[in-house]
């Protein structure tokens, strides 16, 4: 009976004081550094190719980034290519980066109501890779990868 109470007391103490109760230091995982240049692509099925480059810039608010991106969508079957400059805001919640974009300028291709801003929902896999979806006119699998040597 005394051993059972002692075990319960030790367990309660460990819960109250955390890993330090057993001589272990609590290790907090540092958030990944996402600022810098990224390249991205999305699988638009067979109709078009989609890729581009984005720059994430830190803000004064932790987990929030200013950003800009240029996306290229090439649809040879209908002889249309868009290159579109966009401003964006990005925020991290847990291990997900959400990017919300606003079209600034069509560098190539005529402005079209059918081309919607390129928004992303991405799971942060590491400091150099994020996987998720492009949310535009539809939802498509997308990958962001760190451009070679590009961390700011």
N, C-alpha and C positions, 0 to 999 in steps of 0.2 A: 504494500500500500504506500509506504514511504517512497519507494523507488518510482512508482507511478506518478505521485505528486511532484517529485523532483523533476521527472521528465517533462511533465506539463509546465512546471515553472520555468525550466530552461527553454522550452519551446516558446512560451509567451514572451520571455525576455528577448529571445532572438527576433521574434516578430516586432517587438517594440523598438529594438535598437538597430535592427538590420544586420547586414554582413559584418559590421564592425564588432558585433558581439562575439564572433568566432575568430577575431583577428584578421578578417578579410576587409579590404578596402572596397568600398562601392565604386565601381567604374562606370562613369557616365559616358555614353557614346557621343562623341562630338558630332554635330551636324556636318554633313558633307559640304565642301566648298564648291558651290555651283557657279559662281561668277566666272565669266570668261566666254570664249567662243565655242560654239557647238555646231555640229552639222547634223542634219536630220533627214529622214526619208520616211515615206509612208507607202503602204501597199494599196494602191487604188484599183486593185484587180488588174485586168488586162487592158482596160481602156486608156489609162494615162500613167505617166510616171510623175512622181512628186518628190522633190527634195529641196534642200535649202540650207541656210546658215542663220544662226541666231547668236546674239550677244546678250548675256545676262549681266546686269550691273547691280552691285549691292546698293541698298538704300539704308537710311538710318534705322529702319525697322527690321529687326532680326527675322529672317525667314521670308522677307519680301524683296523682290528684285524689280528694277526697271528693265525693260528689254526692247530690243528691236530685232526684227527678222526679215529676211528676204526669201520668199518661197518661189519655186519654179515648178509649174505644172505643164507638162507637155502631153498633148493628146493628138498623136499623128493621124488617127482614124478620122478625125474631124478637122484636121489641119489647123489646130489652135494651140498656141503656147502662151502662157501667162508667166510673167515675172512680176511679183507684187511685193512692194515695200510695206511693212506693217510695224506699227508701234505696239508694245504689249506690256502687260504687267504680269508678274509671276509670283506665286506664293507657295510656300511649303507648309504642309500640314502632315505631321508624322512623316511617312516616307513617300509622300505623293507631292509632285510639283504640278500645279495648275497654271496654265498659260492662257491668258485672255488677250486676244489681238484686236487691233483696229486697222483697217486698210488706210494707208496714207497715199500711195501712189502706184499706178500701174506703169511699170517700166517697159513692159512689152505686153502686147495684147490690148484690145479695146476694153475699157471699163465695162463691167457686166454685173447685172443684178444677180446672175447665177454664180458668180464667184463670191463666196462668203469669207469672212475673216477666218484665219487658220488658228483654231484654239486646240490646246493639247491637255490631256490628262495623263501624267507619266509617273510610274513607280520608279523611285530612285534606287537603282541597283548598286551603284558605286559613285565615286567622284567623277567617273568618266563615262558612265552609261546609264541611260534611262529608257525604259520600255513602257508603252502604253498605247494610247489612241489619239489620232487626229480627229477633231470634231469640227467639221466644216459643213458642206452640203450633205454629208453622210458621216458615218463613223468608220474609220479605217485603222488597222494596226500601224503603229509608228515606233521608230527608234531614234533616240538622240544619242550621239556619241561626241566625246570631247574632240575638237579639232586638234591635230597633233601639236603638242607643246603649248596649248592655249589655256592658261589659267591666269586670271588677273587678281 
